[in-house]
Structures are given as structure tokens and as C-alpha cells.
Amino acid sequence: MNFLMEWRWMLAPMLACFILSITHVYLGIHVVARKVIFVDLALAQIAALGATYATVLGYDSNRAGDDLAVALFSLAFTFVGAGVFAVARMRKERVPQEAFIGIVYAAASAAAILILSKSPTGGEELKHMLVGDVLLVSLPTIINDAILYSLVGVFHIIFRRKFLAISIDSEAAQNAGINIRVWDLLFYMTFGVLVTRSVAIAGVLLVFSYLVIPAVIAQMWKDTIKGRLILGWIVALSASLLGILWSFYSDYPTGPAVVMMLASFLMASGVSYYIFHSQVRLRAAMNVAAMVLFGILFFGTLSHFRKTAPQQASAGVPVADLLIGELKHDDVTSQLDAISHLGDMNDPRIVSALADLLSRSDNEQVVEAIAEAFMKLKDSHAIPALNSALKRKNYDPFLKLTIAKALVELKDKSGYDALIDILKNADAGFARVQAIEVIKQKAGQDFGYNPERTVPENAGAIDRIERWQKQEHPAAN
């Protein structure tokens, strides 16, 4: 039962990945056939640049009413990019079209980084642009996107002969009287519509992987468009399912996990193709075994050069002082590394140093790491800093859950208040499951709260939890 309850919250990410698989494999076959592999990456980056530019003008994609404006900015930028790519195709190319596409991608990436460099949350925005957050996609968003993708799909089905003719042999298509520029523009514009929406939920890397990797694998093994479509769909759907499973049970980000699963499918396909089409298959298999052995030895050898944490600095400075000093730097990676070590140490200065960083950091990874460190330290002096963090910013339900759990471990009443707020949040998803489990564990009783029900249906259970909380923590009221 718990398994089914947990997986209920993975339904939306699964549906999102499956829809992306179905639509993007088809487009990927066109992309691979046209030999413009980076067009999807470039258009995805242009769409992300449009959304980034919208933030400069004061729009926020997470704010109700602004999300449509941000989407329109992305779409406008994408249409401009589609026009550039359509015009850039030359009948007798002196410069490959792929070169223009790569230049546009590099320029769009650089522009987005420059814009985000002036944003206080630029690092998080850049990360979201690259890897997205498919885990937090909602069912209404998926339904809306599915309708949009279906409309684009119908358009491509109706005019599939022209699109396929241009993708497979553009010169023959032009000789047959097809206006290449017009149909190229229509292809890239519809392509851009899908990419704009896909990047918003899945990020640039996952969109690129869905478009290219299944299509490349399919082209290895199949000669017909139908065969490539079917094999590409099988690969994309299988990699999506396995990637989500891996992400769920190993606590990795979903998007990168699916990308790595797609990449592993590509490696397995490449090895199989090499062996199957080799004149001497045994020798080919031995070559593959030798490469695998070399890889194991290579990484095994490098692992012996792992840098060990110094027990004492060369100048006699204690390790705790060095790590606390790292918290004052602006480098997030150094801060996260220092926090992970400080949480396992015993020094009265650690809590105040972490509290200071928590008060000035807007990086959600840093905030989460500090909350987890406070849970390990079990020092009540951390309570004011955690409470201040909860009030300062409206974090997503999972980060709010981590802060609440830290407060509960420190036996502070506000931790239960935060958990109850999560139970009342209809959009909290799987965080509601985890919040009620914490409360049940601490209370030693079942209040009848069912995360599968709506918030109004759980009103009685929430009321019982609040009455229990008042009895256990009367000072809160």
C-alpha cells in the first residue's frame, strides 16, 4: 500500500516523460535525417533565453498571471530562431548549416548567463534552465501540453509527406516543386512550439536527449521511418521508466537520471551494433571487453588519488576554522562541502556560522544542507535561524519539509506548524505523505489523514492533528 501511495506522486513525472518520448522521437528522426543535430539544443536554448529575458522585464514564471507572458516571450524568441535557421539553409552550402546552429546556441547560452549573472538567484535559474524540474510538474500542465502537442502532431500528420521529403532529400524535394524555405520555416516553428513548452518542464539537456538519442539508436538498426519510430519510442519509454525508478529510489534528480539512462541505452546499442556488424564477432567482443577493462583500470587508478580531508592545516589552523571560513565565500560548491563536514563536527561556533549563512543565502541547496546539518547537530540555538528562514521565503514543499523536520528534531513547536501547513497545501504532492509520516511517528497515533484525498476531505484529520499539537505544545497557542 505504501508503495502504491509513493508511486502515486510519480504519476505526473512519468506522464510528462512519456509524452515527451512520443512527440520528441518523431521530431528527432527529422533532425537526424537533416543532419542538424544541434538544432534542437539551439532552439531549446533560445526558448530558455526568451524566458530569461522575461525575468529581466519583471515577469516571474512561478507567479500566477506571469506564466503566460513568460511563455509568450519564449515562443517569440523561438520563432525568430526558427526563421534564422530556415533562412540559413543553402542549396549549395559553403558553410554547413550546423555551424550556424552551433553559433546561435553558443550566443544564446552566453546571453542567458550574462543576464542571470545579475540575478541574486542566477545559479538556481541556470540550473533549472539546463535540467528543469520534471518531478514537480502538475497534471493540469501535462494535460495542457498534451493538447498542444496533439495539435502540432495533427499538423505534421497532415503534411508529413512534405516534411519527410525535405528531411530525407531536400534537393529532390526542391526539384519536385516544394518550397523549401516555407516548409522549413513551418517545420522549425512547430518544432519551436514543442521545444518551448518542453524546456519549461524538463530543461535543455533532457529535451536534447529525447530528441537525439532514441533517433540515433533507431537509425542504427532500422531503415524505414515506421521502424525507426517504433524502436525510438520503445527506447525512449523504457529509458524514461528506468530513469524515474533510479531517480526515485536513489534520490537523484529525475531529469539527469533519465538523460544518463538514455546515454546508457546508446552505449549498449553502439556496442551491440559494432559486434553484430563486425566480420569477426569474437574479435569485436574481445575489443569491447578490452575497452571495458581499460575503463575500469583508468577510473580505478584515478580513485587512488582521492584528496583526503586534512586533519590539521599546515599553519596549525584547526579544520573547523578552515571550514567555517569556507562559509564566508560566495562559491556554493565550497559552502556545500563545508556544511556537509561541519554537520559531523562538535564545535560551539558551528551553529552560529551556519545560522549566519542561512540568513543571507538564497540558494535552496545551501538552505537544505544547513537544515540537515542542524538535524545532526541537535543544538537548540539553531531554532531561531530555522524559524527565520521559514518566514523569510516561501520555499517549495520539499524544502519546507526539510526545515520543518529539523525543527521537530530540535523539539520546537513551529516545526509541527510547518508540517501542518504542508498537509493543507493541495499542491504539496509527495511532501504531504512524508509530513504526515513524521507527525504520526512523533505522536504515536494515526489521525486518519489520507494523502490520496483532497485537503477538504482531510479537514477532520487536520483538525485532530491541530488539537493534538495544542495539547502537546500549549505555549504555541
Summary of the structure (lengths in Angstrom):
residues: 477
radius of gyration: 26.2
end to end distance: 36.0
largest distance: 83.7
contacts: 1516
relative contact order: 0.08
helix: 77%
strand: 0%
